[in-house]
Amino acid sequence: MKNISFFFFFFVLLASSFGQKMPQEKVIEDANFLISNIEKFNPALYRYNPDFIFQSSKIISSITDSLTLLQYFSFVSQICACSNEGHFQIGNWKDVVHRGFLDNSYRYLPFKMKVLSGEIIVLANFTRDSVLNSYDKVLSINGISSADILDVLYKHVPSDGHIMSNLEQKVSTGFSWMYYLFVEQPSIFDIEFQSYGSDHVQSISVQALTRAEQIENLKMKADERRKGSTASKSINEFYELNINESYAYLMLKSFNHRLVDRYKLKPKKLYADIFGKLNDANVKKLIIDLRNNTGGRNVFADEMISFILKGNAGSYLKSTISWNGKRKSYKLPKRSKHVYSGDIVVLTNGSTYSAAASLARYLREYGNAYVIGEETGSRYEGYVAGSTEFISLPNSAIQIGIPRYLTYYPDSNKQSSRNRGLIPDLIVRQNVNDLKENNDRVLNVAIDFVSQ
């Protein structure tokens, strides 16, 4: 134990230097420690990926020499991704790998990108150069095609099943820092791209910048649009409800526990108020927007069932299994006096995740809802979340959060799938023109649908 502790402090001291290597045996020790704990704490590991040991062993067998810190972190991330479960937490911004972004010792790609149907689109430019603009399409970086870049990043990102919509959303959120961690760390980026609306291929060389330099450039751009809102915080952070003559629109933005606590929200009371208003207004068509709701408190999914329950749905809602084998079954709740009898349309995308994905499932299964948009980010049959076991890898002290609480649902007669999210009745995807024109294609299709 003393030898491990000594090695750790020595490694942390020098890890920021790419010349410092972690010995092969230490890398393998951490990898095996991680694998054994994933097996221990993820109760659905072999339910959703029976090939986990084969895949993770293949990763370990490719470790044939000492590794730099970033190479080491790449292997750790790939092993977590093999679990086929998206509720992992890999490190944090203060650990030996990530803190280089905050302390400005890392110089990385100075753009915000969005992955859209397999293409890399520029959203924001944090350089002083104006050649590469928002909505331009990146074809390659330093000779690596956009398709190959995405293939590499996807292998490092834990996600539920085989759900590309969620992978695209996760990679969009952290494209530049993921590129640095998992692809390469150059000082110059040679980028091939096509300007928005053009098929002509252009090239530009861009210098890697620190976080501080990118922020400074952003501040210096006189024509840069101001980000964020100065409006005071309100319950609109959690939800919005708009009622008009032909339909109502309910956006549930998040079930995050901080927002729940901030506004002292109780799901039964909240939904009784919402559906009471809908019934008082005799609303016959309801659009529920769950896009970009990444989940939070499961109770905000479960408690809505009382207000949308239609027909004879049986009595069994779901079952749970903890990491230590404890099982529990849940019954369907009874109908509320405020139950809504009108038609429901649900909007989803790859960031409709966890508890929000559960709600989308309930709305389809029990409310006969019609779903428009993209595949949800969590499996239709269930997922592991709710409770997390944090472990520290012995030789780097990097923390890994392993989900350890399986929720699974009864078999569905509305969707038969495995390792896929809720697949909408009508698939509608945003495109780059929608981004530029600020056109909400999915919502517009839904409004046309309920209007008919």
N, C-alpha and C positions, 0 to 999 in steps of 0.2 A: 504493500500500500504506500509506503514511503517513497519507493521508486516511482510509482505512478504520479504521486503528488509532486515530486521534484520535476519529473518530466513535464507535467502540465504547466507549472509556473515558468519553466524554461521555454516551453513552446509558445505560451501566450506572449512572452517578452519579445520573441523574435518572429512571430507568425506573420506579421505584416510584411515582412520581406519575402518576396517570391523565391529567393534563394534557399530559404529555410524549408526543409523537407520533414514530413512525418514518416518515420520508418514504416516499412511495409507491414511488419508484425503488429504495430500499434493501430494502423488503419484496419486491418483484418479483425483485431480484437474489438474495436469499436463497432464494426459492421456486425459481427456475430452477437455482440451485446444488444444492438438495436433489433436485430431479427428475433432474438429470443424474447425480448419484451413486447414486440408487436404480436408474436404468437400468444404471449401470455395475456395481454390486455385487450386485444381486438376480438370480440366474441364471434364476429362474422367473417373472419379472415378467409377461411377455406370455403365458406358459403359463397363468397363473391369472387374469390380467386384461388381455385384449387392448385394453381401452378405457382403459388408464391415462393415456395422453397426452391423450386427449379430456377425461377427467374432471379431471385436474390442470390442464389449460389453462383449463377452465371456471372453476375456482377462482381462478386468476390473473386472468382477465378481469374477475372481480367486484371486484378491488382497484382502486378508482377514486380513492382519497384516502390521505392519511397515516393511520396506524393507531396505536392505543394498544398497549402491550406485550402485553396480553391478547388483543386482536384479532389481532395478529400471530401469537401462539402458536396461536390457533385455526386460522388458515390453515395453519400448519406441520403441525399435527396432522391436519387433514383431508387434506393431501397424502399423509402417511404412511399414513393409513387407506385411501387409494385403491389402495395396492399390493396389497390383498387378502391380506396376510400378517401374522400376529399376532406374530411374533418381533421386532418393532421395540422400541427403547428411545428414548423421547422425553424428553430433558432429565433432570435429577436434582434432588434436594432442595436443592442448593447453588447452582443457577443463578439468573439474574435473575428468572425467572418464579416458581419454586417456593419460593424461600427465605423469601418473605413468610409462608408458613404456619409455618415453624419460628421465625422471629424475631418472630412475633405482630403483624406489621403488617397481616395480612389478618384480617378478621372474616367468618366464613362460617357455613353452616348447621350448627347444633349437634345433629345427629342422626346415628346410624348407620342406614343403610337397606339393605334387601335387595330386589332385583328378582326377583319370583316370578311367572312366567307372564304377564309384561307389566304387573304391578302393583307399586307401590312400597309396601313394608311397613316400618314402623318396627321396628328391632331394639333401639335404645338411645337414651335421651334424655339429653343432656349439658347441659340447662338446670336451673334450680331449680324449674321448673314441672312439675307432674305431670299436666296435662290430656292431653297427647299421650303415649301409653304404648306399650310394646312390643306388636307385632302389630296395631296400628291401621293402617288403609290410607289412604295419602295420595292425594287426588283431584286436587288442584291446589296450586301454589305461586305466589303473586302473580298469580293469574289464568291461569297457564299450566297446562294439563292435564297429568296424569302421562304420558299418551301422547305429547304434544308434547315434554315434557322428555326422555323417553327417545329420541325420534327425533333430537333435537339431540345428545345424548351419544353415541349410536351412530355418528354421522357422524365423530366425533373419535377413535374407538378402533380401532386396527389389530387385525384379527382374520383368521383363516383363512376364506376363502370366505364362505359364507352360513350361518354357524352361529350361531343365536340363543342357544343354551344357553351358549356361551362369552362372547358379548357381555353377557348378563345377569350372568354371574359377574364379569366384569371391571368392569362399572359398579357392581355391588354393593360391590366392594372399595373403590372410591374415590368413591362417589356425591357426598358433600358437597364435596370439593375439586374434583371435575369440574364440579359445578354452578357453583361460583365461577368457574372458569376459562373455561367454555364457554357458560354460560347468562346469568348476571347476578351483580352484586355489590351487592345491596341491604343496607341497614342493618336492615330489618325484613322478616320473612317472614310474609305472610298465608297461612295454610295451611287448606285445606278437607280434612276427613278423615272417616272413619267408624271409630268405635271397634270393636274386635274383637267380632264377633258381632252387630253392629248395622247396620241399613241407614240409620240417621238420619245426615244430613250435619251436621257441626259445623264451626265456624271458630275459629281461634286466631291471635293475632299473637305472633311470637317474634322476639326481638332477635338479630341476628348476633353471634357471640362469637369471640374469638381462641382459638387452641389452648390457651393457658395457662388461660384462663377456663373452658373446657370441662373440662380436667383437674381444676381446682380444684372445680368443681361436682360432678364425679364423686366426688371424695374426700369431699365434705361430705355426700353422701347416706347417711344412716345405714342405710338399707335396701338399699343397692346391693350386689349380690352381688360377692364378690371374684372378680376375673378371674385366669386363669392358674393354674398349679400350682406348688407349692413342691417337688414331688418332684424328686429328682435325675435328671439326664439318663441315658438308657439307650438300648440298641439299639432299644427300642420307638419311638423317634423315627423309625426307618427302617421297621420292619415289626413285625407281630404275627402269631403263629400260634396258633390254638386248635383242638384236636382233641377231638371228642366221639364218641359211639357211632354217630351216623347221618351225620355230615358233618364236614368241617374248614373253618375260616375263616382265610384268609390276607389280611391287609391290608398292601399295599405303599404306604406313605404318601408316599414321595418318593424320587427318585434324585438328589437334590441333591449336588453334589460336596463340599460342606463336611461333610455327614453321612457320605458315603463315606470321606472322609479321616479324619474323627474316629474312626470305628470300624474303619478299615483294612479295609474290605469288599472282597472279591473275588467277583464274581458267580458264577463256577462253583462255588466253595467254598460260598457261601451257599446256592445252589439245590440243590447236592448234599446239604447238610445238611437243608434243608426237605423235599425230595422223598424223601430217604431215610427221614425220620421218617414221612411220609405212607404210604409203601409198607410200612414195618415195622408200622404200625398198621392196614394193610389198608383204608385209607380209599377208599371208592368214589365219594364225592361231595365236590367241592371248590369252595368259593366264594372267588374272588379279587376283592378289593375295590380298585379303582383310582380311586375317587372322590376328587377334590381332590388327586390326585397330578399336579402340574404338570410333571413330567419332570425332566430333568437328564442324567445320563450314559446315552447310548444303549446302551452295552454291557449295561446291566441289563435292557434289552428284548431285545436280540439273543441273549444267552446263555441265556435261558429256553427258547428254541425246542428245544434238545436234550432238555429235560425234559418237554415236552408234545407232541412231534411224533407225529402219527398218520397212518397211511396213506402213500400215494405222493404226496409234495408237490412233486416235481420237484427241481431243483438250484439255482434262481435265487432269491435272497432279496430283493435290492434293488440299486439303483444310486445313485451320487452324482455331482453335478456342482458344481465350485467356481465362484466368480465369474469366474475366469480361464480357464474351459473345461476344466479337468482332470476326467477321468471315471474312475470306478472301479466295478466290479461285485463283488458279494459272493455267495458260495455259501451255501446252507442248511447249517447245521452238522449233524453226525451225531447220532443218538440217544445219549443217555447211558445208562449201565447203571441209572441211577435214574429212567428215564423213567416218567411217570405214565400209567396206562392207564384211570383212572376218568373219570367225567363232570365237566366243568368248567362253572361258571357265573361270569360276569364282571359286576361292577357298575361302571357308568360314569356320569359327568355332564359338564357343560360345562367343568369344571376338570380333567378327564382329558386331559392336554395333552402335546404334544411326545413325548418318549420313552415316557411312560405311554400315550399314544394309540397309539403304535407297538406296544406290548406288547398292548394290547387287540385290535389288528388281528391280530397273530400268533396270539393265543389262539383267535380265531375261525377264521382261515385254516388253521392247522396243528394246533390242538388241538380243533377241532370244538366250541368253547365256545358256550354259549348266553348271550346278553348281555341284561342287565336294567338299566334306568335311563334316562338321558338321552343324547342325542347327544354324542359326544366333541368336544373343542375343536379338534383338528387334523384336517386333511383325511385321508380314507381313502386317497387316491391318493398323498399325499406332502406335504411342506412344506419350507420353507427355514429353517434354524437352524444350530446347531453352531458356527458361526464368525461373528463380528460385526465389521463395519467401522465405526469411530467417526469421524464427521466433525463439525466445528464450523462452524456457520452464520456466514458472514463478518461480519455486522453485529450479531449478538447474542451470539456465542460459545456459543449453546445447542448441546449435544452431541446428535447423533442416532446411534443404533446401528442399522445396516442389516444384516439377516441376509444371508449370502452363501454358503450351502452347501445346495444342494438335495438332498434325499433323496426318491426316488420308487420305487414298488413295482410288481411285475408286475400285469397286469390280473387282476381278481378275478372268480370265478364265483359269489361269495356276496353281493357288493354292487356294483351298477353305479350310480355316482354321480359327480358332478363338483362340486368346491367344497363338499362336505358332509363331515361327520365320520362316524365309525362310527355307524350308526343301529341302535339295539338291536332285538333280536328281540321284546322286550316292553318297551314304553315305560312307565315309571312315574315320575311327578313328585311331588316333595314339595309339600305345600300349607301354608297358614298354620296350620291346625290341628295339623299334624305338628310345625311349629316350636314352637308353644306347649306341646304335650304332650311334646316331646322324643321324638317317635315316628319311628323310622327306617323309613319305609314301604318303601323299596327293599330294605333288608336283610330285612325281615319277609316280603316277597313272595318273595325268593330262598330263604329258609329253608323256606317253605311249598312252593316248587317242588321243592327237592331232597328234601324229606321225602316227597313223593308218588312 
